[in-house]
Amino acid sequence: MKLDNNSSSKRSFVNRKIEADLIVTGGGLSGVCCAITAARQGCKVVLVQDRPVLGGNSSSEVRLWILGATSHMGNNNRWAREGGVVDEILVENTYRNPEGNPVIFDTILLDKVVSEPNIKLLLNTAVYEAEKKDESTISSVKAFCSQNQTEYELHAPLFCDASGDGVVGFLAGAAFRMGAESKEEFGELFAPSAEYGELLGHTLYFYSKDTGKPVKYTPPSFALTDIKQIPRFKTFNAKDFGCKLWWIEYGGRLDTVHDTEQIKWELWKVIYGVWNYIKNSGNFPEAENLTLEWVGTIPGKRESRRFEGDYMMIQQDIVEQRLHHDAVAFGGWSIDLHPADGVFSEKPGCNQWHSKGIYQIPYRSLYSKNITNLFLGGRLISASHVAFGSTRVMATAAYASQAVGMATAICRERNILPAAIISNQYITHLQQRLLKSGQYIPELFLNDQEDLVQSATIKASSELVIKELPESNFLKPLQLSVAQMVPLQKGKVEPFVFHAQSDINTTLQVELRISSKPANHTPDITVATKVLDIHPGRNCMQLNFDAVLDDAAYAFITFMKNPDVQLHFTTKRVTGILSVFNSVNKAVSNYGKQTPPEDIGMEAFEFWCPQRRPEGHNIAFKYAAGLNLFNAENIRNGIDRPTNQPNAWVADWNDAQPQLALNWNTPQEISQIDLFFDADYDHPMESVLMHHPETVMPFCVQKYRVKDEAGNILAEKKDNYQTYNRIQFGQPITTKKLFIEVEHPSPEVPAAVFAVRCYK
């Protein structure tokens, strides 16, 4: 036992100095994805998190589901789930944790971080001071861990602030904003009025549990007693819990940094008052056996400081889908602003307006304009209040932060500061390295000169040509308008054949639609319309639209609502083929059609969205010309997800042993093989609360083998579920041929591969 009885002496806490290439402050999803990306590129990273778990708003402490451009499958952004590390995490969570248990999600994040030898993780450690070498350069930050009573001095040439509130940026003197800009500053017509408010508030969530026996509830003294103070009190029920009650929000009229504790108490007051209302008002007899299982103790924050970079994103970047030469990520959540009075507001809980497709996020928004070695990560990137309404959501914020992690590696390798990636013209290098890692950037494609596959001759055992999606002996009535998305090449649209059933004489309107932008999936242009006579019994509908497409794109064969007509559907599913419905999803303000006021700078259009499996079947059809878009050459086209085309090699349904063969004229020395499979970028994979229909996506190749020219098995996997598989050889292999053998995921889904890349 160590004793020190000299009580008159002043003592100090233990002080530890750590040096690294990058200090990431904030262990939310953004900080985690940034740190992992940088670490995998060889950077030594310290990840500083002031909470006992990782994940921030997605952790078990807050329990908000992770979402981004997919928007609960409630918008027109097809195949828009974010790639790279955030995709890896969401796919892993869906596999291990399809029930959406937030405690399990905590362990998945911890597992990912501690598995990286280049990351030093400091939990329960709060940064409280920034030391500067000069006016524009941070030299170190100081942090304190309350659990081990240790002070840390963290030194690095580069820092990333992904703390949400921007603690490092604030302490270092980085330029920031708080509150909304005026309409005049950037010409943003959706900029809010003072009545609506300039800040989004915080939210606390709660979980309930059925105990199987009656449970009494006595509220604490601070609980809200008059439930009618909440204008939406009539919408409360005994079934909703967790982030389905995201609108229990408060604090938009206060300082969302320094008043956080006050805001938390007000939210506790509301939550315990709401539960008292549910348990004791007598209006909810179904709640008799329910108990309050969990209430958040720290609020989920939406908005506080936003820091200024060399470019500030604005409303028009999102709505117009403006292109940026330095694009490194994308977003696609609606511009989602909330009334500052939150749960006490008479206004709707949110005001969401979607764009017609995903938009680019520029690198210039990811570093401070006046602190030269400070990257901006997470929700505090350089964006106006209106643009922030979209960029703030977790998957989007994490995706942009992955770009910061990759940029760190370039800065380290070339001994430069963040802005020099632009001024020294390294932006293309950054973009290419991101694409190589699985980070899709709209309008860009990978052009990897080091990839040996680019010089190989590629042959496949088969290539799918869809002349028919066969009927599967089940029909569905047209209770909603439905469209079959089919990828078509530039040129003449050949005839399609569909089949319908009816008990009466009626008519059916069928339209050929496309998107005004080939890479979008909003069918806002009607190319041709036909009105067909439908008779009792089976009807063969031959559709010759006599149309020509100017670009390769998805066409929408659209059947307008008529409950008296049934269409034949199929159980076959194929990579890059979807059916979409003109449906309603109130969770994301989707009411079938977006009809904004004329003066807010948003566009009007219809929503055509998939249904979650096990629904969402394709419509059976015949296309004699054949959809010949699943060629083996797609594995080196530099795009690893469906866009305006499927961009995948897909084997024929009947190919018993699907195989890709890569041939070179001379022997090649290979140290690494990268394989990209289809883990369904259209499924949002919400991380908590929601249950998912599968643990492995139905399109994903689970079993594969890689062989050399002598038939030796170089690598084999029998239980794959991830998008990106890297095969690393301890000693390089030398061969003139590689064979990649894959198995069909199921009898209903043919095997698909997005990319194969080989490196010395």
C-alpha positions in Angstrom: 0.0 0.0 0.0 1.3 3.5 -1.0 0.8 6.1 1.7 1.4 9.8 1.6 0.3 11.6 4.8 1.9 14.9 3.9 -1.5 16.7 3.7 0.0 20.2 3.4 1.7 19.5 0.1 0.0 20.5 -3.1 -0.4 17.5 -5.4 -0.9 17.2 -9.1 -2.6 14.6 -11.2 -0.5 12.2 -13.3 0.5 13.8 -16.6 1.1 11.8 -19.7 2.4 13.1 -23.0 1.4 11.3 -26.2 2.5 12.1 -29.7 0.7 11.1 -32.8 0.1 12.0 -36.5 -3.5 13.0 -35.8 -5.5 13.8 -32.7 -9.3 13.2 -33.3 -11.5 14.8 -30.6 -14.9 13.3 -30.4 -15.7 9.6 -30.5 -19.1 9.8 -32.2 -19.5 7.9 -35.5 -17.7 10.7 -37.3 -14.6 10.6 -35.1 -14.6 6.8 -35.2 -14.8 6.6 -39.0 -12.1 9.4 -39.4 -9.8 7.6 -37.0 -10.1 4.2 -38.5 -9.6 5.6 -42.1 -6.5 7.4 -41.1 -5.1 4.5 -39.1 -5.6 2.1 -42.0 -3.5 4.4 -44.1 -0.6 4.2 -41.7 -1.2 7.2 -39.4 -0.8 7.1 -35.7 -4.1 8.4 -34.2 -5.3 9.3 -30.8 -9.1 9.2 -30.5 -10.3 11.3 -27.5 -13.8 10.7 -26.3 -15.4 12.4 -23.3 -17.9 9.6 -22.8 -17.5 6.0 -21.6 -18.6 4.6 -24.9 -18.2 5.4 -28.6 -20.9 6.4 -31.0 -22.2 9.8 -29.7 -25.8 10.1 -30.8 -25.8 6.5 -32.0 -24.5 5.1 -28.7 -26.5 3.4 -26.0 -26.3 6.7 -24.1 -28.5 8.5 -26.7 -29.9 5.7 -29.0 -30.5 7.5 -32.2 -30.5 5.4 -35.4 -27.8 6.1 -38.0 -29.2 7.6 -41.2 -27.9 9.5 -44.2 -28.7 9.7 -47.8 -31.0 6.7 -47.8 -33.5 8.5 -45.5 -35.4 5.4 -44.3 -35.9 4.5 -48.0 -38.3 7.4 -48.1 -36.7 9.5 -50.8 -35.6 8.9 -54.4 -31.9 8.3 -53.6 -31.4 4.8 -54.8 -28.3 2.8 -53.8 -27.2 5.7 -51.6 -26.0 4.2 -48.4 -22.6 5.6 -47.6 -19.5 3.5 -48.4 -16.1 2.8 -46.8 -15.9 2.4 -43.0 -19.4 3.6 -42.2 -20.8 1.0 -44.6 -18.5 -1.7 -43.0 -19.9 -0.7 -39.6 -23.5 -0.7 -40.6 -23.2 -4.0 -42.4 -21.5 -5.5 -39.4 -24.2 -4.3 -37.1 -27.0 -5.7 -39.3 -25.2 -9.0 -39.3 -24.5 -9.2 -35.6 -27.4 -7.1 -34.3 -30.5 -7.1 -36.6 -32.7 -6.4 -33.6 -31.0 -3.0 -33.2 -29.8 -3.4 -29.6 -27.9 -0.2 -28.8 -25.6 -1.9 -26.3 -24.5 -4.4 -28.9 -23.8 -1.5 -31.3 -21.5 0.0 -28.6 -19.4 -3.2 -28.7 -19.2 -3.2 -32.5 -17.8 0.3 -32.5 -15.4 -0.5 -29.7 -14.3 -3.7 -31.5 -13.6 -1.8 -34.7 -11.5 0.8 -33.0 -9.5 -1.4 -30.7 -8.7 -3.8 -33.6 -6.7 -1.0 -35.2 -3.1 -1.0 -33.8 -2.5 2.5 -35.0 -5.3 4.0 -32.8 -4.8 5.0 -29.1 -8.3 5.3 -27.6 -8.9 7.6 -24.6 -12.4 7.2 -23.2 -13.9 9.4 -20.5 -11.4 12.0 -21.5 -12.4 15.6 -22.1 -10.3 18.2 -24.0 -10.2 21.4 -22.0 -7.3 23.5 -23.5 -5.5 24.0 -26.8 -1.9 25.1 -27.0 -0.8 27.0 -30.1 2.6 27.3 -31.8 1.5 30.5 -33.4 -1.7 32.4 -34.2 -2.9 29.9 -36.8 -1.3 26.6 -35.6 -2.3 24.2 -32.8 0.6 22.4 -31.2 -1.2 20.3 -28.6 -4.4 19.9 -26.6 -4.8 19.1 -23.0 -7.4 16.6 -21.8 -8.4 15.1 -18.5 -9.8 11.6 -17.7 -11.9 11.6 -14.6 -11.8 7.9 -14.2 -8.0 7.5 -13.8 -7.3 11.1 -12.7 -4.8 11.6 -15.5 -4.0 14.6 -17.5 -2.9 14.2 -21.1 -0.9 16.4 -23.4 -1.6 15.3 -26.9 0.8 16.5 -29.6 0.4 16.1 -33.3 0.9 18.1 -36.5 -2.8 17.6 -37.4 -6.0 17.8 -35.5 -9.6 16.9 -36.3 -12.4 18.3 -34.3 -15.4 15.9 -34.5 -16.7 16.8 -31.1 -20.0 18.1 -32.2 -19.8 21.4 -30.2 -16.3 22.1 -31.7 -14.3 22.2 -28.4 -10.9 22.2 -30.1 -11.9 24.7 -32.8 -13.4 27.0 -30.2 -10.4 26.8 -27.9 -8.0 27.3 -30.8 -9.8 30.4 -32.1 -11.2 28.9 -35.3 -13.8 31.0 -37.0 -17.3 29.7 -36.4 -21.0 30.6 -36.6 -24.0 29.9 -34.4 -27.5 30.5 -35.4 -29.0 31.0 -38.9 -27.8 33.2 -41.7 -30.2 35.7 -43.3 -31.8 35.0 -46.7 -29.7 37.8 -48.1 -26.3 36.5 -47.2 -26.3 33.5 -49.5 -29.6 33.9 -51.3 -31.1 30.9 -49.4 -34.8 31.2 -49.7 -35.4 28.6 -47.0 -33.5 30.6 -44.3 -35.8 30.6 -41.3 -37.5 33.6 -39.7 -36.9 34.7 -36.2 -40.3 33.3 -35.3 -39.3 29.9 -36.5 -35.9 30.1 -34.8 -32.3 29.8 -35.7 -31.2 26.7 -33.8 -32.3 23.1 -33.6 -32.7 21.7 -30.1 -31.7 18.6 -28.2 -33.7 15.4 -27.6 -33.7 12.7 -25.0 -35.2 9.3 -25.7 -36.8 6.7 -23.5 -37.5 3.0 -23.8 -40.5 1.1 -22.3 -40.8 -2.6 -21.6 -43.7 -5.1 -21.1 -43.2 -6.9 -17.8 -46.1 -9.3 -18.2 -47.8 -8.0 -15.0 -49.3 -4.6 -13.9 -46.8 -1.9 -13.0 -47.6 1.2 -11.1 -45.8 4.5 -11.7 -45.2 7.5 -9.4 -43.6 10.4 -11.2 -40.8 12.4 -9.7 -41.6 15.9 -8.4 -40.0 17.6 -11.4 -42.2 15.8 -14.0 -44.4 18.0 -16.2 -47.9 18.0 -14.7 -49.9 19.7 -17.5 -49.5 17.5 -20.6 -51.5 20.0 -22.6 -48.4 22.3 -22.6 -47.2 20.0 -25.4 -49.4 20.9 -28.4 -49.0 17.4 -29.9 -49.9 15.5 -26.7 -52.8 13.7 -28.4 -50.3 11.9 -30.6 -48.7 10.1 -27.7 -49.4 6.4 -27.4 -48.2 3.4 -25.5 -46.3 1.9 -28.5 -43.9 4.5 -29.6 -40.6 4.9 -27.9 -37.0 5.6 -28.6 -36.1 7.8 -31.6 -39.6 7.4 -33.0 -40.2 10.3 -30.5 -37.5 12.4 -32.0 -39.7 15.5 -31.7 -39.4 15.6 -27.9 -37.0 18.4 -28.6 -36.0 21.5 -26.6 -33.4 24.2 -26.5 -33.5 26.0 -29.8 -34.1 29.4 -28.0 -31.1 28.8 -25.7 -27.3 28.5 -26.0 -27.1 24.9 -27.1 -23.6 24.6 -25.8 -23.6 26.3 -22.4 -27.2 25.7 -21.6 -27.1 22.0 -22.3 -27.6 21.0 -18.6 -30.7 23.3 -18.3 -32.0 21.8 -21.6 -31.5 18.3 -20.3 -33.6 19.0 -17.1 -36.4 20.4 -19.2 -36.4 17.3 -21.4 -36.4 15.0 -18.3 -39.4 17.1 -17.1 -41.2 16.4 -20.4 -40.3 12.7 -20.6 -41.4 11.8 -17.0 -44.5 13.9 -17.5 -45.3 12.0 -20.8 -44.8 8.7 -19.1 -47.1 9.8 -16.2 -49.7 10.7 -18.8 -49.4 7.3 -20.5 -49.5 5.4 -17.2 -51.9 7.4 -15.1 -54.3 9.3 -17.3 -56.6 6.3 -17.9 -56.4 6.9 -21.6 -54.0 4.0 -22.2 -55.2 0.7 -20.6 -52.8 -1.1 -22.9 -50.0 0.4 -20.9 -50.9 -1.3 -17.6 -48.0 -3.8 -17.8 -45.5 -1.4 -19.2 -42.5 0.0 -17.2 -40.1 2.7 -18.0 -37.0 0.7 -18.8 -34.5 3.4 -19.8 -34.3 7.2 -20.1 -31.4 9.0 -21.7 -29.1 10.9 -19.3 -27.3 13.0 -21.9 -29.2 14.7 -24.7 -28.7 14.0 -28.3 -27.5 17.3 -29.8 -28.5 18.5 -33.2 -26.9 21.9 -33.6 -24.4 24.3 -31.9 -21.3 25.7 -33.5 -20.6 25.4 -37.3 -17.1 26.2 -38.3 -15.9 28.1 -41.4 -13.8 26.5 -44.0 -12.6 27.7 -47.4 -16.0 27.0 -48.7 -19.4 27.1 -47.0 -22.0 24.8 -48.3 -25.4 26.4 -48.9 -29.0 25.5 -49.8 -28.3 25.7 -53.5 -25.5 23.1 -53.3 -28.0 20.6 -52.1 -31.1 21.5 -54.2 -29.3 22.1 -57.5 -26.8 19.2 -56.8 -24.0 21.5 -57.7 -20.7 19.9 -58.8 -17.4 20.7 -57.0 -14.0 20.0 -58.3 -12.9 18.9 -54.8 -15.9 16.6 -54.0 -14.9 13.9 -51.5 -18.2 12.7 -50.2 -22.0 13.0 -50.7 -25.2 13.7 -48.8 -28.8 13.1 -49.4 -30.9 13.6 -46.3 -33.6 16.3 -46.7 -32.9 19.8 -45.6 -34.5 19.2 -42.3 -35.1 22.2 -40.0 -37.0 22.2 -36.8 -38.9 24.9 -34.9 -36.7 26.4 -32.2 -39.5 25.9 -29.6 -39.4 22.1 -30.2 -41.9 20.1 -28.3 -43.6 23.2 -27.1 -44.1 24.6 -30.6 -47.5 24.7 -32.3 -45.7 24.1 -35.6 -44.9 20.6 -37.0 -41.9 19.0 -35.4 -39.8 19.3 -38.6 -39.8 21.0 -42.0 -38.2 18.5 -44.4 -37.6 19.3 -48.1 -35.8 16.8 -50.3 -33.6 17.2 -53.3 -34.1 15.1 -56.4 -30.8 13.2 -55.8 -27.6 13.1 -53.8 -25.2 16.0 -53.7 -21.5 16.4 -53.5 -19.6 17.6 -50.3 -16.4 19.5 -51.1 -13.1 19.0 -49.4 -12.8 22.8 -48.8 -15.6 22.5 -46.2 -13.6 20.0 -44.1 -10.9 22.2 -42.7 -10.7 25.5 -40.9 -10.1 28.6 -42.9 -7.9 30.3 -40.2 -6.4 27.4 -38.1 -4.1 25.8 -40.6 -3.8 22.3 -39.1 -7.4 21.8 -38.0 -9.7 19.5 -39.9 -13.4 19.8 -39.4 -15.4 16.5 -38.9 -18.9 15.5 -38.1 -21.8 18.0 -37.9 -19.7 21.1 -37.4 -18.3 21.2 -41.0 -18.5 24.4 -43.0 -22.1 24.8 -44.0 -24.8 27.4 -43.6 -27.6 26.7 -41.1 -29.9 25.6 -44.0 -27.4 23.3 -45.6 -26.5 22.0 -42.2 -30.1 20.8 -42.0 -29.0 18.1 -44.4 -25.3 17.5 -43.7 -25.8 17.1 -40.0 -27.1 13.5 -39.9 -24.7 10.9 -38.7 -24.0 8.8 -41.8 -23.4 11.9 -43.9 -21.2 13.5 -41.2 -19.2 10.2 -40.8 -18.8 9.9 -44.5 -17.3 13.4 -44.8 -15.1 12.6 -41.9 -13.7 9.5 -43.7 -12.4 12.0 -46.3 -10.6 13.8 -43.5 -9.0 10.6 -42.4 -7.7 10.0 -45.9 -6.6 13.6 -46.3 -4.6 13.2 -43.1 -2.6 10.4 -44.7 -1.7 12.6 -47.7 -0.7 15.5 -45.4 1.5 13.2 -43.4 3.1 11.6 -46.5 3.8 14.9 -48.2 4.4 17.0 -45.1 1.7 19.5 -45.9 -1.2 21.2 -44.2 -4.9 20.5 -45.1 -5.4 23.5 -47.5 -2.3 22.5 -49.5 -4.2 19.5 -50.8 -6.1 22.1 -52.9 -3.3 24.6 -53.6 -0.7 21.9 -54.4 -3.3 20.1 -56.6 -3.4 16.8 -54.7 -7.2 16.7 -54.7 -7.4 14.2 -57.5 -5.0 12.0 -55.6 -7.3 12.3 -52.5 -10.4 11.5 -54.5 -8.8 8.4 -56.1 -7.6 7.0 -52.8 -11.1 7.5 -51.4 -12.7 5.8 -54.3 -10.2 2.9 -54.0 -11.3 2.4 -50.4 -15.0 2.1 -51.4 -16.0 5.8 -50.9 -18.4 6.5 -53.8 -18.2 10.2 -54.9 -21.0 11.2 -57.3 -19.9 11.8 -60.9 -16.4 10.4 -60.3 -14.9 7.0 -61.1 -11.7 5.3 -60.0 -8.8 5.4 -62.5 -6.2 3.3 -60.8 -3.1 2.9 -62.8 -1.7 0.5 -60.1 -4.5 -1.9 -60.5 -3.3 -4.9 -62.5 -6.8 -5.9 -63.5 -6.8 -2.9 -65.8 -4.3 -4.6 -68.1 -5.8 -8.1 -67.8 -8.0 -9.9 -70.3 -11.3 -10.6 -68.4 -13.5 -13.6 -69.2 -16.6 -14.8 -67.4 -18.2 -18.2 -67.3 -21.5 -16.3 -68.1 -23.0 -12.9 -68.2 -26.6 -12.3 -67.4 -28.8 -10.9 -70.2 -32.3 -10.3 -68.9 -34.8 -11.2 -71.5 -37.3 -12.1 -68.8 -38.0 -11.7 -65.1 -40.2 -14.8 -64.9 -43.6 -14.8 -63.2 -43.7 -16.6 -59.9 -47.4 -17.3 -59.7 -48.4 -14.4 -57.5 -50.2 -11.2 -58.2 -50.6 -7.9 -56.5 -53.3 -5.3 -57.0 -52.3 -1.8 -58.0 -53.3 -0.3 -54.7 -50.5 2.1 -55.3 -48.8 3.3 -58.5 -45.8 1.2 -59.1 -42.8 1.4 -61.4 -40.3 -1.2 -62.5 -36.8 0.4 -62.7 -34.8 -1.1 -65.7 -31.3 0.0 -66.8 -31.3 0.9 -70.5 -28.6 1.8 -72.8 -28.5 4.9 -74.9 -30.8 4.6 -78.0 -34.1 3.1 -78.9 -36.3 1.6 -76.2 -37.4 -1.8 -77.4 -40.8 -3.3 -76.6 -41.6 -4.7 -73.1 -44.3 -7.2 -72.3 -46.1 -7.3 -68.9 -49.1 -9.3 -67.8 -52.1 -8.2 -65.8 -55.3 -9.8 -64.4 -58.7 -8.2 -63.8 -62.2 -9.3 -63.0 -63.8 -6.4 -64.9 -63.3 -4.3 -67.9 -61.2 -1.3 -67.0 -58.3 0.8 -68.3 -54.7 1.1 -67.1 -52.4 4.0 -67.7 -48.8 3.1 -68.3 -46.0 5.6 -68.6 -42.3 5.5 -69.6 -40.5 7.9 -67.3 -36.8 8.9 -66.9 -34.9 11.3 -64.7 -33.9 14.8 -65.8 -30.4 13.9 -64.6 -29.2 10.4 -65.8 -27.6 9.7 -62.4 -30.7 10.6 -60.4 -33.6 8.3 -59.7 -36.4 10.7 -59.6 -38.7 9.9 -62.6 -39.6 13.5 -63.3 -39.8 13.3 -67.1 -42.6 11.4 -68.8 -41.4 10.2 -72.2 -44.5 8.4 -73.3 -47.9 7.5 -72.0 -50.3 4.7 -73.0 -53.8 3.9 -71.9 -54.5 0.2 -72.2 -57.9 -1.6 -72.2 -57.9 -4.3 -69.6 -60.4 -7.1 -69.9 -61.5 -9.8 -67.5 -58.9 -12.5 -67.1 -55.3 -12.5 -68.1 -54.1 -9.6 -70.2 -50.9 -9.5 -72.2 -49.7 -5.9 -72.3 -47.2 -5.2 -75.1 -45.6 -1.8 -74.5 -43.9 -0.2 -77.5 -43.1 3.3 -76.3 -41.4 4.4 -79.6 -38.9 6.3 -77.5 -35.1 7.0 -77.7 -32.9 7.7 -74.7 -30.2 10.3 -75.1 -28.1 8.7 -72.3 -27.7 5.4 -70.6 -30.0 5.6 -67.6 -32.7 3.9 -65.6 -36.1 3.9 -67.1 -39.3 3.6 -65.1 -42.1 1.5 -66.6 -44.8 3.1 -64.5 -48.2 1.6 -63.8 -50.7 4.1 -62.4 -52.9 3.2 -59.5 -55.9 1.0 -60.3 -57.0 -1.5 -57.5 -59.1 -3.4 -60.1 -55.9 -4.5 -61.9 -53.4 -7.0 -60.6 -49.9 -7.3 -62.0 -47.7 -10.4 -62.1 -44.6 -10.1 -59.9 -41.5 -12.3 -59.6 -39.5 -13.7 -56.7 -36.3 -13.1 -58.7 -34.0 -10.3 -57.4 -31.0 -9.0 -59.3 -28.3 -6.5 -58.5 -29.3 -3.1 -59.8 -32.9 -4.0 -60.5 -35.7 -2.5 -58.3 -39.4 -1.8 -58.2 -40.5 1.5 -56.6 -43.9 2.7 -55.4 -45.5 6.1 -55.3 -45.9 5.7 -51.5 -46.1 7.7 -48.4 -43.5 7.8 -45.6 -44.5 10.3 -43.0 -41.3 9.7 -41.0 -39.4 11.8 -43.6 -42.2 14.1 -44.7 -42.9 12.0 -47.8 -46.6 12.3 -48.7 -46.2 10.8 -52.2 -45.4 14.2 -53.7 -43.3 17.1 -52.6 -45.2 20.4 -53.1 -43.2 23.2 -51.5 -44.3 26.8 -51.2 -43.0 28.8 -54.2 -40.8 31.1 -52.2 -38.5 28.6 -50.4 -36.2 27.5 -53.2 -37.2 23.8 -53.2 -38.4 21.7 -56.1 -41.7 19.9 -56.6 -41.6 16.2 -57.6 -43.0 12.8 -56.8 -41.5 10.2 -54.5 -41.0 6.7 -55.9 -39.6 4.5 -53.2 -38.9 0.8 -52.7 -40.6 -1.4 -50.2 -38.6 -3.1 -47.5 -38.1 -6.8 -47.9 -39.7 -9.3 -47.8 -41.8 -7.0 -49.9 -40.4 -5.0 -52.8 -40.7 -7.7 -55.4 -39.9 -6.9 -59.0 -42.7 -6.8 -61.6 -42.4 -9.8 -64.0 -41.7 -8.8 -67.6 -40.3 -9.9 -70.9 -37.8 -7.8 -73.0 -36.9 -9.6 -76.1 -34.0 -7.3 -76.9 -32.4 -8.3 -73.6 -30.9 -6.1 -70.9 -27.3 -6.7 -71.6 -25.6 -4.6 -68.9 -24.1 -7.1 -66.5 -20.8 -7.7 -68.4 -17.6 -8.8 -66.8 -15.9 -5.6 -68.0 -17.9 -3.8 -65.3 -15.5 -5.1 -62.6 -12.9 -2.5 -63.7 -15.1 0.4 -64.7 -14.3 2.3 -61.5 -17.8 2.5 -60.0 -18.7 0.0 -57.3 -22.4 0.5 -57.0 -25.4 1.0 -59.3 -25.7 4.6 -60.6 -27.2 5.2 -64.0 -26.3 1.5 -64.7 -25.9 -1.6 -62.5 -22.0 -1.4 -62.8 -21.7 -5.1 -61.8 -20.8 -8.4 -63.4 -23.7 -10.7 -62.8 -23.6 -14.3 -63.7 -26.4 -16.0 -65.6 -29.2 -17.6 -63.5 -28.3 -21.1 -64.9 -24.5 -20.9 -64.5 -23.8 -23.7 -62.1 -20.3 -22.5 -61.3 -19.9 -18.8 -61.9 -16.3 -17.7 -62.5 -14.2 -14.8 -63.5 -10.9 -15.4 -65.2 -8.2 -12.8 -65.3 -5.4 -13.4 -67.8 -2.1 -11.5 -68.3 0.5 -11.9 -71.1 3.3 -12.2 -68.6 3.4 -13.5 -65.0 2.2 -10.9 -62.4 3.4 -10.5 -58.9 0.4 -9.9 -56.7 0.4 -9.0 -53.0 -3.2 -7.9 -52.6 -6.6 -8.5 -54.1 -9.7 -6.3 -53.4 -13.2 -7.7 -54.0 -16.4 -5.6 -53.9 -19.7 -7.4 -53.5 -23.3 -6.2 -53.3 -24.3 -5.7 -49.7 -27.3 -3.7 -51.0 -26.6 0.0 -50.8 -30.3 0.7 -51.0 -31.1 -0.8 -47.6 -30.6 2.0 -45.0 -29.5 -0.4 -42.1 -30.8 1.8 -39.3 -28.5 0.9 -36.4 -31.0 0.8 -33.5 -34.6 0.1 -32.7 -35.6 -1.1 -36.1 -35.5 -4.8 -37.0 -34.0 -5.9 -40.3 -35.4 -8.6 -42.6 -32.0 -10.3 -43.1 -28.6 -10.5 -41.5 -26.9 -11.0 -44.9 -28.1 -9.0 -47.8 -29.7 -11.3 -50.5 -27.5 -10.0 -53.3 -24.2 -10.6 -51.4 -21.9 -13.4 -52.5 -21.2 -15.4 -49.4 -18.9 -18.1 -50.8 -15.9 -17.5 -53.1 -12.5 -19.0 -53.9 -9.5 -17.4 -55.6 -7.2 -19.7 -57.5 -4.0 -19.3 -59.5 -3.2 -20.8 -63.0 -2.2 -24.1 -61.4 -5.5 -24.4 -59.6 -4.0 -23.7 -56.2 -6.5 -22.1 -53.8 -5.1 -18.7 -52.8 -8.0 -17.6 -50.7 -11.4 -18.9 -49.7 -14.4 -17.5 -47.8 -17.6 -19.3 -46.9 -19.4 -16.8 -44.8 -18.9 -13.4 -46.4 -21.5 -10.7 -45.7 -19.4 -7.6 -46.2 -19.2 -5.3 -49.2 -15.4 -5.0 -49.3 -13.1 -8.0 -48.9 -9.3 -7.5 -48.9 -7.1 -10.5 -49.5 -3.5 -9.8 -48.4 -0.7 -12.3 -49.1 2.1 -12.6 -46.6 4.4 -13.4 -49.6 3.5 -12.1 -53.0 2.2 -14.8 -55.4 3.2 -14.9 -59.1 0.8 -16.1 -61.8 -0.4 -15.3 -65.3 -4.0 -16.2 -64.4 -6.4 -15.7 -61.5 -9.8 -17.4 -61.2 -12.4 -16.1 -58.9 -15.1 -18.6 -58.3 -18.3 -17.4 -56.7 -21.6 -19.1 -55.7 -25.1 -17.7 -56.3 -26.4 -16.3 -53.0 -29.7 -18.2 -53.5 -31.7 -19.8 -56.3 -33.6 -16.5 -56.6 -30.5 -14.2 -56.8 -27.6 -14.6 -59.2 -24.0 -13.9 -58.1 -22.8 -10.4 -58.6 -19.4 -8.7 -58.3 -18.9 -4.9 -58.5 -15.1 -4.8 -58.6 -11.9 -6.9 -58.6 -8.6 -5.1 -58.1 -5.1 -6.6 -57.8 -1.9 -4.9 -56.6 1.8 -5.7 -56.5 
